[in-house]
Amino acid sequence: MPRSLIVFGTACGIPRPPPIFYAHGAPDDHHRLIVLLADRVQDVVGREDDAVRVCRDRRTVWSDRLAAFQRALESGRDHSKEPYTFGIADLDVLAAPDQGNWDERAVFKERQDFYRVLLRAIDRSGWVVVRPDPSEPVSNQLDELDVDSTIADAPAGPAGLPPEMLGLLAPDLRPVAAWLHRIRALSPERLDDIVEEVSDVGEHLLNLAYDALPRRARDAGKLLSAVRQPQRVNHSLGQFAIGDGEPGPTSLPQAAVDALRDAGFLQPHLDGSPSMLRMPRRVRVLLEGQAALSLPGETREVHARLANALEPSVLLETRLETPFHALRSGDVETAKRTAFFSGDLRDFAARLSRRADGRPEDWAHAAALFQYLIDTFDPKDAFAHEYLGYNLARSAGTREKERVLRAYELAHRYANEKNPLYHGRLVGFRAELGQDIVADFDRGMRVYSNGRSSAVAYFAEAVFNGLARGQRDETRARLFQKWGPTLKRLAPRVTPS
Amino acid sequence: MGPDAEATRSEGDAVVTELFGDDLPRPDGRRLFLVVDSCHSGGVNLPHGLLDHLGVKKIDLLVLSHPDLDHVRGFARLARERAPTEIWRYPLGSGVRDFAAELLRRRPGDERLFDLRDALDAIDEHREEHGESTDASFDRSWVGSGYDVRCIAPTPWDVERANKLLKHCTEYIVGERRRISRRFERFLSGDVSLGDAPNVLSVALAVRWGDVRIVLGGDVERGCAKPFSGWKGVLRLLDKPGRSRGALVQSVAAVKVAHHGSVGAFHAPAWERHAKADGSTIAMMTPFQSKLPAPPVLRWLKEHTGRLAISHVAPEAERRARDGGWAGTHSGKLAATAAPCIVGIFSADGAVSLLHGGQGSLFQSSGIRDKRDLRATP
């Protein structure tokens, strides 16, 4: 089996390419890709082996799922008769830039674990990795692996732009730059100015192109940004009919679709299929944001239609999109019914609890969703337990003290007792209940003040908030007196009263 | 106010420029009209009225410099009724259009927001009909025989800066829904000011016809500490090796003073370029409420030029100008109009006649005759 192949551009020049699965930069990426790649293993092996079954089981604990995923990839590679077994597009977006704050650390760690497993598998051979928008950190990581690289069929470069400037642009952006050049909105001199002055050249060019598109093309693009997967073109574009008139949730004007293709906002599928169009990730991010501002109702309608239309699909990749669309249309029940994994629902529930703005019904709703996630998916999901406790505490207070306490305890335990926020909330809630927490606080401060400085702030603030809610003024003053210099330095928002 | 006129009208800010004319005719005799922004006074669309007065049905180039509403009112009418050949719009206008749509959903009766969205819609309609790009990024040009209009601001760096500001005005909530951020809510409720943030996007133009050169400064600010920002960034880009654009803003006949003469928009090195050594460059200014022009700017301008024209002079502004060392002149009043406007007529021999409407005023000072006399200004 040949070494894995890293492709800049599209995979259309590669003989017998494997199915290419996309990362979208979405919270469900790692969960979704595990299901899709496990399904690919089943196709290669010809049966559902144990590792594949574990990967696809909703109730699998994350650590078990990841271990099974590694075994499944090995199995698929061993059984494959093709030069390349697996294909992934936009690996770069899976590499988390940092660890995230302590609040989201558990979710970031999942993504990082998944990414590391992928890198090891790629190092061992059998992968085609298509990089339409490469990033430097990932390039550096891939340089360390035993892989081949090729620049294969990068989308047409902008005629007239110097090659050295072309090289500065990601393959996904080249058609956009080419169009800007054709309409005289981008000259070599202007690109030179942009590259010199702007920190994100790609975003700048996309904004220029968005600005230059006709209104109907912009609106059509906003509606299409609801769709993540490549779409078949056949007198229609996926679920959208192509006709005349204004862009709407069911139909798009031909001229608008043509304009989006011209501008590079719609490009061919990265596997080279001529009958499939995709929206490059960064284009989708831009248009999705603009759609949320200017076409929120229409976008919601698109999501609702797609949730209904995709649920019965025979294609797994398509069916997996159902809960994504259902949640964006506000249909939580359909999302719960159709979810293969917890990623989307977990993200939705977290946003709901952050949005709450003091509304107990939102906290209660979020708590119910986190309880559902724990019961239905990963029972050792530290993030879900933490947020269950947090939302229960906000919605029901001490009326549900046993459940809150249990949730905080489990979150702390499943985070390997290493997350200062989870720990702080547990100790803080115990303080609110009137329990003696002084020894626990002292222990936590000793541990966290030796590690990352932000850990002290997360831990101490959570504990002091609990003391304040429990009106434990004396304990608060005592702890502040004892740890004052450390708190003033590392947790300046903590006050003695 | 004749066919050779450049007229700047205040209460808001709009500039109507006729390139060529009787005093400096174009070989084919055609009249070319450039209009930047639009404003209202007492329910009257001032540039529209001026064009009517001049008998002009068609604008050749119509420019919307930035999304501040004192530059937008009535723009949609100019775009729809004056058959512009080209329209240019500041960068990120489509994003601002989306933003205005969300704001209007929240405040459906807001006339100013409606004007902004209407202007942007009118530009979109023109774009759909004519297929021409409306982009007004740095170095966009409109060039013909004997004339040249070139976009000299905003810089790419400022466009990125404005994009970041725009992003900060929104935040994502459940289900990827984007909404106005709390910070921007406070602006809407009047608790905080948006400041001069929209000016970051402002277009400025260098205009030349025959031997006449003028600079229309929009609301471009001096810029932040970065060398790529505001007027600093503009000069830097114009001076880039191999571009030879610096002459566009050198020793010009007139400057529409940026941002109504605010302190933050005054950049002495730019004025050192603009000003002719004999002090004859005309500083043309539109006031804003009772705050602008700012007294220090009136003083600093005097160190670069001896001629000042203000389109609408209230007693307070008059006193401020005199305190700044400017002396009013009593000549050049246009009998035909009481409107807040000033007019410059540029002749082929280099002479410039200045006129003012009923609410405008002209000032002069001993001016500078020798650049070595320049004192340090910010």
Interface residues (C-beta under 8 A of the other chain):
Chain A: I183 R184 A185 S187 E189 R190 D193 I194 E197 V198 S199 D200 E203 H204 N207 L208 Y210 D211 A212 L213 P214 R215 R216 R218 E288 G289 Q290 A292 L293 S294 P296 L327 R328 G330 F348 R351 L352 R355
Chain B: P91 L92 G93 S94 G95 R97 D98 F99 A101 E102 D121 D124 R127 E128 S133 T134 D135 S137 F138 D139 T155 P156 W157 V159 E160 N163 T170 Y172 I173 V174 G175 E176 R177 R178 R179 F228 G233 L237 K240 R243
